[in-house]
Amino acid sequence: MIRRPGVAAGIALLTLLLAVVAAFTLGRYPVAPADLLRLVWSALTGGAHGVTPTVETVILSVRGPRVLAALAVGGALAAAGGAYQSLFRNPLVSPDLLGVSAGAAVGAVLGIFLSQPVAVIQLGAFAGGLLAVGLVYAVARLVRSHDPLLVLVLAGVVIGSLLGALIALLKYLADPYNQLPAITFWLLGSLASIAPVDLASTLPAFALGLALLWLVRWRINVLAQGDEEARALGVSTGRVRAVVVAGATLITAAAVSISGIVGWIGLLVPHFARFLVGPDFSRLLPVSVLLGAAFLLGVDTLARTVARVEIPLGVLTAFVGTPLFLWQLIVARRSWL
């Protein structure tokens, strides 16, 4: 762990800036870094940029929305993963633990199955993710237990399995020539068709979810010590747990609704953030957001440049995330806490 949080945050921010430059300059139509800098400087000062219209279109209209979407989705999934790992005191927890990804997938797949427009599919994915976690939480509330976190996990596994079966049924019933390819493509994850309206519709959910997590940041630190210690310090464990689940679910559902299923970010990135700044959630949250945004942006850049055909994000994040996670397991000499 880096003992100076400012240095760690600087490393995360530098990594993000390098990923942004690479995302704008690399691709089928290369863009010179100087042209990117001139365009940015022109936007800041209001002067002429001297960049050709083609380069301006590539930067602002083609790659701009995709870069912004990668920043938002990557940061959101990493923040949700860090929140869940701290809440459940388990380093193997990811944002889809409580069924939010499966619920969002059901909503999107159902929209595709019913031949709905893209906006309805995204709304269905967002609503499906929220409803799935709401169902998990309702089931957990019905089961009285001395370990509510364990009940939440078990309810999430059961509901997630049921939703997975529903997805399989819809895929089986779908038209194999039109609907099934669209369903498969969505489930693999992609940012290729992101439009500015998609970002505008989901940014409020991102902002609200991150705000909820930030407001209870010190209470999350207390909850990480156990429920008994938290109650002894005057923390309402049930209420704080509900706020954390609500915030993490909100940003995860918003991310999945526009990107599809993108794994590994919520599991992997918080480990690297914790390695840099430790388990203090007030430091872990912003660094996780920065690293998550940089990670997904880098993966998305690889997805559209390493092959003639764009590689789905869900596939590439597994290929990139697996060796990184194994490396983290090998070099880590202490517990994640």
N, C-alpha and C positions, 0 to 999 in steps of 0.2 A: 504494500500500500504506500502511495506517495503521501508523505506527512503534510505537505503543504497543499491545501485544497485549491488554492489559486493556480498552482502549477498544473494540477490534474485537470482543472476546468480549461486551462489554456491548451493543454494537449488535446482534449476533446474538441474544443472549438477549432483548433488548427486542422485536425483530422476532418472535421465537417467542411471547412473551407476548401481543402484540397479535393474532397469528394465533389463539391459543387462545381469547382473549376473543371474537373475531369468530365462531369456529366454534361456540361455545356459545350465543351470543346471536342469531345470524342464522339464518333458516330460515322454513319455512312457519308455524311457531309461534314468534313472536319471544319472546325472554326478555330481561328488563331486566338490565343489568349489575349493578344493585343486588341483584337476587335471586340472581344468580350469586355475588356477593361474600358475601352472607349465608349461602348454602349452604356455601361454602368455609370461612367462619369457624366455622360450626357444626361442620363436620367436624374442624376443628383444635382447638376448645375443648370440644366435647361438649355445647354448649348448644343451646337451641331456635333454629330458623332462621326460623320464621314464614312459610315459603314454601308456596304451595298444593301439594297432592299432584300436580297435573298438571304444574306446572313442575318439581318434583323428579323426576318420572318422565322428563320430556324431557331433563333435564340428566344424570341418572345412568344411565338405562337405554337411552335412544335415542341421544343424542349422545355420551355418555361413552365407550363402547367404540369408536365410530368415530373420535373424536378421538385416543384412545390408539393405535389402529391406524395412523392417519395419521402420528403422531409416530414410531412405531417403524419403519414402512416407509420413510418419507421419510429419516429419519436413517440407516437401514441402507444404502439405495441410494446416498446421498451419500457415506457413509464408504467403501463398496466402490469407487465411482468415483474418489475421491481416492487410494485405495490403488493401484488399477490404473494410474492416470495417472502416479503417482510411480514405480511399479515399471517400467512400460514406457517411461517418459520420453517420453510422447506425450500432448498435450492433447486428442486426439480419441478417446481410449479411454473406453469406458463399461463398466458391470458385465457386460453381455451379450457381451463380446468373446470369451470362451472357451466360449460356448454354453450358459451356465447358464440363461438365459431360455428358449432354445429347448428345452433338455432338460426344464425345468419345464413348459413348455407341452405337450410330448409326454405327460408323465405325467398332467397334468390332463385333456387331451383324451381320452386313452385311458380314464381313469376315467369321464368323461362318456359316452363311446362305449359302455362296458360297463354303463352305468346304475348306477354305484356311488354310495353315500352321500357327502355332502359331506366327511366326515372322511377317507374313503379317497381322494377326489380331491385333497385338500390334501396328504395323505401321499405320493401319487403324484407330485405336482408337486415336492415337496421332494426326494424320492428321485431323480426324473428330472434335476433340476438338478445334484445332486451327481454322479450317474453320468455325465452329459454331460461335465462338467469332468474327471472321472477318466479318461474315455476320451480326451479331448484331451491330457491330461498323459501318458497311456500312449503315445499315438502320438508325441508330442514326444520322449519318452525313447528310443523306437526309432530316431529319426533323429538321428544324431550330426552336430552342426554347431557351428561356432565362434560362432554367434549363436543361443543357445537361445531368446531372447525372440521372434525372428523366426519360429522354428519353431513356438512356441506359438501365435502369432497366425495363422499359416497353417493349422495344425491346427484351431484354433478356427473359422476361416472354413469349412473343408471340412466339419467335423462339424456346424456350424450349418446349412449348406446341406442336408445330408442329413436333419437333424431337421426342417427346414422342409418338405422334400418329404414326410416322413412325416406331418406335421400336415395338409398339403394332402390327402393320401390319406385320412386319417381323416375329414376334413370332407366329402370327396366321397362316402364310404361311409355317412356318418351319416344318420339319419332327418331329412329336411328340415323336419319339423313340430315335433319335440321336441328332438332332440339337437343339430342344427345351430344353432338360436338360442342354446342354452345354451353351446355351444362358442364362438360368436362373442362373446357377452356376456363370457365369462371372458377371452378373449384381449384384449378392449378395456380391461380393468381396472376394478375398482370396489371400494369399501369399504362398499357399501350393506348387505351381509348379514353384516358382521363381528359375531361374538358373543364374549363374554368367554372362552369355552373356546378359541377360535382364538388369542387373545393368549396365554393360558396355555401353549398347546402350542408356540408359536414363540419366546417370550421367552428361554428357555434358549439357543436357537440364536443369537439376536441377541447375548446377553451373551457367549457363548463366542467368537463371531467377532470382536466388538469387542475383547475381551480379548486375543486373539491379535495383532490389529493394533497394539494399544497396547504390548504387550510388545516388539515388534520395531520400534518407531517410529524409534529412532535408526539402526537398521540399514537401514531404508528410505531414510533420508536419504543414507546411504553408497552404497546401490545406485543411487540417482539420479545419482551421479557416474560410473557405469560399472563394469563387472565387474572390470576390471583394477585400478582404484583401490580397489575394495572388497576384493579379495583382498590387495592390498598392506597394507591396514589390518587384516587378520586376520578378515574377515567371510566366512563360508561362504555363498557366493552361492546355490548350489543349495538349501541347507537353508532359508535365509531366504526365497527366492522361493517355495518350497513352502508355507511357513507363511503368507505373504501371500496366495497364491492360495487356500489352504484357508480362511482367515478371511474373505476377501472373498466367496468362493463360498458359504460357509455362511450368511452374513447375506443375500446376494442370493436364494438359494434359499428361505430362510425367508420373505422379504418377498414374493416372487412367489407362493408357495404360498397366501397368504391374500388377496392383492390382485389377482392376475392380472398381465398385462404392463403396467407403467407405465414409459414411457420418459422420457428427457431429464434426469431428476433426477441420475443418476450422471454424466452428461456436463456438465451446466450448472452445478450448484451448486458443485462443487469449484473452478471458475474464480473465482466470486465469493468463496469462502473464501480462495483464494490471493491475490486482490486485497486482502483485508483483512489477512491475517497473513503472506503470503509462502509459500514452498515448504516451510518446516520442518514435517515431518509431525507432530511432537508438538503443534504449534499448529493445523495444518491439520485434523487429525482431529476434535477437539471442535467447532471452528467449522463444519466441514462437516456434522456431525451436527445441530447447532442450525439451520443454514440449511436443510438438507434437510427437517428436520421441519417448519419454518415454511412452506417452499415447498409441500410436498404438502398440508399442512393448509389453506393458502390456496386451492390449486387445488380441493381437495375441497369446500370451502365454496362456491366458485363453481359447482362441478358440480351442487350440489343447490339452488342459489338463483337462477341466472340464467335458467332456463327452466322451463316447466311439467313437462317430463320431464327426469329427471336425465341429464346428459351423461357418457359414459364418461370415466374419468380418462386413458386412453391418448390420446384425442382432444384433450382440453382441455390436457394437458401439452404437446402439440405446438404448439397454438395460442399458449399462453403462453410456452413455452420458445424457440420460434423467434425472435421479436423480441428477447427478452432476450439470446439468444446472439449475434445480429447486433449488438446494441448493445454487448455486451462486446467483440466483434471490432473495432468501430469506435473505441471509446474506449481500448482497450489500446494503449499505445505501446511496450511492451516485450514480450519473449518471456515466455511463462508461467513460465519459470524465471528 
